Amino acid sequence: MELIEAIKTRKSIRAFKPDPIPKAMLEDILQTATLSPSAANLQPWEFLVVTGEPLKKLSATMIEKAIAGELGNWELRKGAGRAQVPEKYLSRLRTLQSRNTMYRRDDAEQRADFMRRGFSFFGAPTVIFIVMEKSLGDAHVFDLGLVTQTLCLAALKHGLGTCIQAQGVSYPNMIREMFNIPDSIIMAIAIAIGYPDWDNPMNQFRSSREPLESLTTWIGF
């Protein structure tokens, strides 16, 4: 797929087919992702790729914790809340919520079901966790964003879809314990990956984008 077309057509997939992804295909995607730029070429990213029974166990455990009322903790957020977000950004969130066709916000059961779907990675057969050493600090989070975008675009070459999920690393200590990951590693983000189920209504929703003129200041033109 041509690059600009990939950028324009990529979207968050929230319903996947159960078909397994060949390991060689995942290796090709990850190899492409490692070409992403990074500050001082530190290449701070590492990948944890989970599938099969371990992924099912992880999903079930996270759903149990959520149902039990145990609050999640996305490590990259570090306590930042939406109350601190300027109004112009909150208005974009409200626009998203008003256009949302995946579930009704006033329906508690639909919201709960969507939460459970998220913790099951929307049925994706594989999840790629992007992680890095905690000691590297916030400056390299930008690099993780670059490798995440590259990975998601590379997946399109193979007919695969992705969903980038902070929700997927809501219980980082549990993930570290389950997969024997050292405490020195931060669980940055999860990427659900698989073959999209285009017949599922969940995949018909597409979020909007702000017009360029509201985002750009031109100087000297």
C-alpha positions as CSV (number, residue, x, y, z in Angstrom):
1,M,0.0,0.0,0.0
2,E,1.3,3.5,-0.9
3,L,2.3,5.5,2.1
4,I,-0.1,8.4,1.8
5,E,-3.0,6.1,1.2
6,A,-2.0,4.1,4.3
7,I,-2.0,7.3,6.4
8,K,-5.4,8.3,5.1
9,T,-7.0,4.9,5.4
10,R,-5.6,3.7,8.8
11,K,-8.2,3.7,11.5
12,S,-8.7,2.1,14.9
13,I,-10.1,-1.4,14.5
14,R,-12.4,-2.6,17.3
15,A,-13.5,-6.0,15.9
16,F,-11.1,-8.6,14.7
17,K,-11.3,-12.0,13.1
18,P,-9.8,-14.8,15.2
19,D,-7.4,-15.9,12.4
20,P,-3.9,-16.2,13.8
21,I,-1.1,-14.0,12.3
22,P,2.0,-15.8,11.0
23,K,5.0,-15.1,13.1
24,A,7.0,-14.2,10.0
25,M,4.5,-11.5,9.1
26,L,4.8,-10.0,12.6
27,E,8.5,-10.1,12.3
28,D,8.3,-8.2,9.0
29,I,6.1,-5.5,10.6
30,L,8.3,-5.1,13.6
31,Q,11.5,-5.0,11.5
32,T,9.9,-2.1,9.5
33,A,8.9,-0.4,12.8
34,T,12.5,-0.4,14.0
35,L,13.5,1.9,11.2
36,S,11.6,4.7,13.0
37,P,13.7,7.8,14.1
38,S,14.6,8.3,17.7
39,A,16.5,11.0,19.6
40,A,20.3,10.3,19.4
41,N,19.4,7.0,17.8
42,L,18.8,5.4,21.2
43,Q,16.0,3.3,19.8
44,P,14.4,3.1,23.3
45,W,11.6,0.7,22.3
46,E,11.3,-3.0,22.9
47,F,8.4,-5.2,21.9
48,L,6.4,-7.8,23.9
49,V,4.3,-9.9,21.5
50,V,1.6,-12.0,23.1
51,T,-0.9,-14.4,21.5
52,G,-2.8,-17.7,22.2
53,E,-3.5,-18.9,25.7
54,P,-1.3,-16.3,27.4
55,L,-3.3,-13.5,25.8
56,K,-6.6,-15.1,26.8
57,K,-5.4,-15.4,30.4
58,L,-4.2,-11.7,30.4
59,S,-7.6,-10.5,29.0
60,A,-9.6,-12.6,31.5
61,T,-7.5,-11.3,34.4
62,M,-7.9,-7.6,33.4
63,I,-11.6,-8.0,33.0
64,E,-11.8,-9.6,36.5
65,K,-9.9,-6.7,38.0
66,A,-12.1,-4.1,36.2
67,I,-15.4,-5.8,37.3
68,A,-14.1,-5.9,40.8
69,G,-13.6,-2.2,40.7
70,E,-9.8,-2.1,40.8
71,L,-8.7,1.1,39.2
72,G,-6.2,0.9,36.4
73,N,-3.1,3.0,36.2
74,W,-1.7,4.0,32.8
75,E,2.0,4.7,33.7
76,L,2.5,7.3,31.0
77,R,-0.3,9.5,32.3
78,K,1.3,10.1,35.7
79,G,-1.9,11.4,37.3
80,A,-2.8,13.9,34.6
81,G,-6.6,14.3,34.4
82,R,-9.0,15.7,31.9
83,A,-9.8,18.6,34.2
84,Q,-6.4,20.0,33.3
85,V,-7.1,19.8,29.6
86,P,-7.9,23.1,27.8
87,E,-11.4,23.6,26.6
88,K,-10.6,23.4,22.9
89,Y,-9.4,19.9,23.4
90,L,-12.3,18.9,25.5
91,S,-14.6,20.1,22.8
92,R,-13.0,17.6,20.4
93,L,-13.7,14.9,23.0
94,R,-17.3,15.9,23.2
95,T,-17.6,15.9,19.4
96,L,-16.2,12.3,19.4
97,Q,-18.7,11.3,22.0
98,S,-21.6,12.8,20.2
99,R,-20.8,11.0,17.0
100,N,-20.0,7.7,18.7
101,T,-22.0,4.9,17.2
102,M,-20.2,2.0,19.0
103,Y,-22.3,2.3,22.2
104,R,-24.7,4.6,23.9
105,R,-23.2,6.6,26.7
106,D,-26.5,6.6,28.6
107,D,-26.6,2.8,28.5
108,A,-24.6,1.4,31.4
109,E,-24.7,-2.1,30.1
110,Q,-23.4,-1.1,26.7
111,R,-20.6,1.0,28.3
112,A,-19.7,-2.0,30.4
113,D,-19.7,-4.3,27.4
114,F,-17.5,-1.9,25.5
115,M,-15.1,-1.9,28.4
116,R,-14.9,-5.7,28.5
117,R,-14.3,-5.7,24.7
118,G,-11.4,-3.3,25.2
119,F,-9.8,-5.5,27.8
120,S,-10.2,-8.5,25.4
121,F,-8.4,-6.3,22.8
122,F,-11.5,-6.4,20.7
123,G,-10.9,-10.1,19.8
124,A,-7.5,-9.5,18.2
125,P,-5.4,-12.7,18.0
126,T,-2.2,-10.9,19.0
127,V,-1.2,-7.9,21.0
128,I,2.1,-6.0,20.8
129,F,3.2,-4.2,23.9
130,I,5.6,-1.4,23.4
131,V,7.9,-1.0,26.4
132,M,11.0,0.9,27.4
133,E,13.3,1.3,30.4
134,K,11.9,3.6,33.0
135,S,15.2,5.2,33.5
136,L,15.1,6.8,30.0
137,G,12.5,9.3,31.2
138,D,9.7,11.3,29.5
139,A,11.8,12.7,26.7
140,H,11.8,9.4,24.8
141,V,8.0,8.9,25.0
142,F,8.0,10.9,21.7
143,D,10.2,8.2,20.2
144,L,7.6,5.5,21.3
145,G,4.9,7.5,19.4
146,L,7.0,7.4,16.3
147,V,7.5,3.6,16.4
148,T,3.9,3.1,17.2
149,Q,2.7,5.0,14.1
150,T,5.2,3.2,11.9
151,L,4.2,-0.2,13.2
152,C,0.5,0.5,12.6
153,L,1.1,1.7,9.0
154,A,3.4,-1.3,8.3
155,A,0.6,-3.6,9.4
156,L,-1.6,-2.4,6.5
157,K,0.8,-3.9,4.0
158,H,-0.3,-7.3,5.2
159,G,-4.1,-6.5,5.3
160,L,-3.9,-6.2,9.1
161,G,-5.6,-3.6,11.3
162,T,-4.6,-2.2,14.6
163,C,-6.0,-0.5,17.7
164,I,-3.7,1.6,19.9
165,Q,-4.8,1.0,23.5
166,A,-3.8,2.7,26.7
167,Q,-6.5,0.5,28.3
168,G,-4.4,-2.5,27.4
169,V,-1.7,-1.5,29.9
170,S,-4.0,-0.3,32.7
171,Y,-2.6,-3.0,35.0
172,P,1.1,-2.7,34.3
173,N,2.2,-4.5,37.5
174,M,0.1,-7.5,36.6
175,I,1.4,-7.7,33.1
176,R,5.0,-7.5,34.4
177,E,4.3,-10.3,36.9
178,M,2.4,-12.5,34.4
179,F,5.2,-12.3,31.8
180,N,8.2,-12.0,34.1
181,I,9.1,-8.5,33.0
182,P,11.4,-6.5,35.3
183,D,10.1,-3.6,37.3
184,S,12.6,-1.4,35.5
185,I,10.5,-1.7,32.3
186,I,7.5,0.7,31.7
187,M,4.5,-0.8,29.9
188,A,4.0,2.2,27.6
189,I,1.2,1.1,25.2
190,A,-0.7,-1.9,23.8
191,I,-1.4,-2.4,20.1
192,A,-4.1,-4.9,19.2
193,I,-3.4,-6.4,15.8
194,G,-5.2,-8.7,13.5
195,Y,-7.4,-9.1,10.5
196,P,-10.3,-6.6,10.6
197,D,-13.9,-7.9,10.7
198,W,-15.3,-5.4,8.3
199,D,-18.9,-6.8,8.7
200,N,-18.9,-5.8,12.4
201,P,-20.6,-2.4,12.9
202,M,-17.9,-1.5,15.4
203,N,-15.5,-1.0,12.4
204,Q,-17.9,1.4,10.6
205,F,-17.1,4.3,13.0
206,R,-14.5,6.8,12.0
207,S,-13.5,9.8,14.1
208,S,-13.3,13.3,12.6
209,R,-10.2,15.6,12.3
210,E,-9.9,19.3,12.9
211,P,-9.6,21.5,9.8
212,L,-6.0,22.5,9.1
213,E,-6.8,26.2,9.4
214,S,-7.7,25.8,13.1
215,L,-4.3,24.1,13.8
216,T,-1.8,26.1,11.8
217,T,-0.1,29.5,12.3
218,W,1.6,30.6,9.1
219,I,4.5,33.1,9.5
220,G,6.4,34.8,6.6
221,F,4.1,33.6,3.8
